[in-house]
Amino acid sequence: QVQLVESGGGLVQSGGSLRLSCAEASGIIGSIYVMGWYRQAPGKQRDLVATISTSGSTNYANSVKGRFTISRDNAKNTVSLQMNSLKPEDTAFYSCYVYTSYGGHSWGQGTQVTVSS
């Protein structure tokens, strides 16, 4: 069973930075094809923020391009999201995401990011 352990998040002022990290800690031997982050603001649907493949190909939501950077460590099964120039509209509940050969699509428990104006 996929086990996603997330860290980071919190409260920051507009223009500030935060870093989110996530580890797939199940110990299951298999392939993690894609890792990434989704977010959900109150009253809105869950949206993709950024994803990264095993080869390092990245995909970003237009709203975060140039401000957020996703990276992963394949040896440690971790993914990080560096969020710079944060805006109040980035306020949301952020969830780690993985697509694996052994668990399909999975999301973590999530962490709150709040950006004050």
C-alpha positions in Angstrom: 0.0 0.0 0.0 1.3 3.4 -1.0 2.4 5.5 2.0 2.9 9.2 1.4 4.6 11.2 4.1 4.3 15.0 3.6 6.0 17.9 5.3 6.1 21.6 4.9 3.3 24.0 4.4 2.1 26.7 6.8 1.4 30.4 6.9 3.5 32.9 4.9 3.0 36.5 3.8 2.4 37.4 0.2 5.7 37.3 -1.8 7.2 34.7 0.6 8.4 31.2 0.0 7.6 27.7 1.2 8.8 24.3 0.5 6.7 21.1 0.4 8.2 17.7 0.6 6.8 14.2 0.2 8.2 10.7 0.5 6.7 7.5 -0.7 7.6 5.4 2.3 5.9 2.0 1.8 9.1 0.2 0.9 7.3 -1.6 -1.9 9.6 -2.4 -4.8 8.1 -1.0 -8.0 8.0 2.0 -10.3 6.9 5.4 -9.4 6.0 6.8 -12.8 4.9 10.2 -11.8 5.1 12.3 -8.6 3.6 15.7 -8.0 1.3 18.0 -6.1 -2.4 18.9 -6.4 -4.2 21.6 -4.4 -7.8 22.3 -3.4 -9.0 25.7 -2.3 -12.2 25.9 -0.2 -15.3 25.4 -2.4 -13.2 24.6 -5.5 -12.2 21.4 -7.2 -8.8 19.8 -6.7 -6.4 21.0 -9.4 -3.0 19.9 -10.6 -0.1 22.1 -9.4 2.9 20.3 -10.8 4.1 16.8 -11.8 7.4 15.3 -12.6 8.2 12.0 -14.3 10.9 9.5 -13.6 13.0 11.0 -16.3 12.5 14.5 -14.9 9.9 15.8 -17.3 7.8 18.4 -15.6 4.3 19.8 -16.0 3.1 23.0 -14.3 -0.3 24.7 -13.9 -0.1 28.0 -15.8 -0.9 29.9 -12.6 2.4 28.7 -11.0 4.8 28.7 -13.9 7.9 30.7 -13.1 7.2 30.7 -9.4 7.1 27.0 -8.4 9.7 24.4 -9.0 9.2 20.7 -8.6 12.0 18.2 -8.2 12.4 14.6 -7.2 14.9 12.2 -5.9 14.3 8.8 -7.5 16.7 7.0 -5.2 14.8 8.3 -2.1 11.3 8.2 -3.7 10.8 11.9 -2.7 9.4 14.9 -4.4 9.6 18.5 -3.4 7.9 21.7 -4.4 9.6 25.0 -4.0 7.1 27.7 -4.0 8.3 31.3 -4.4 6.6 34.6 -4.8 3.5 33.2 -3.2 0.2 34.9 -3.7 -3.0 34.8 -1.6 -4.6 32.9 -4.4 -2.1 30.1 -3.7 -3.9 29.4 -0.4 -5.1 25.9 -0.5 -4.8 22.4 0.8 -1.8 20.8 -1.0 -1.7 17.0 -1.5 1.2 14.9 -2.7 0.4 12.7 -5.7 2.1 9.6 -7.1 1.2 7.2 -9.9 2.9 3.9 -9.3 3.1 0.4 -10.8 1.9 -1.1 -7.5 -0.8 1.4 -6.3 -2.1 3.3 -9.3 -3.0 6.9 -8.5 -2.6 7.9 -4.9 -2.9 11.1 -2.9 -1.4 12.0 0.5 -3.2 13.4 3.5 -2.3 16.9 2.5 -0.9 20.0 4.1 -2.4 23.5 4.4 -0.7 26.4 2.7 -2.0 29.9 3.7 -0.7 33.1 2.1 -1.7 36.3 3.8 -2.0 39.6 1.9 
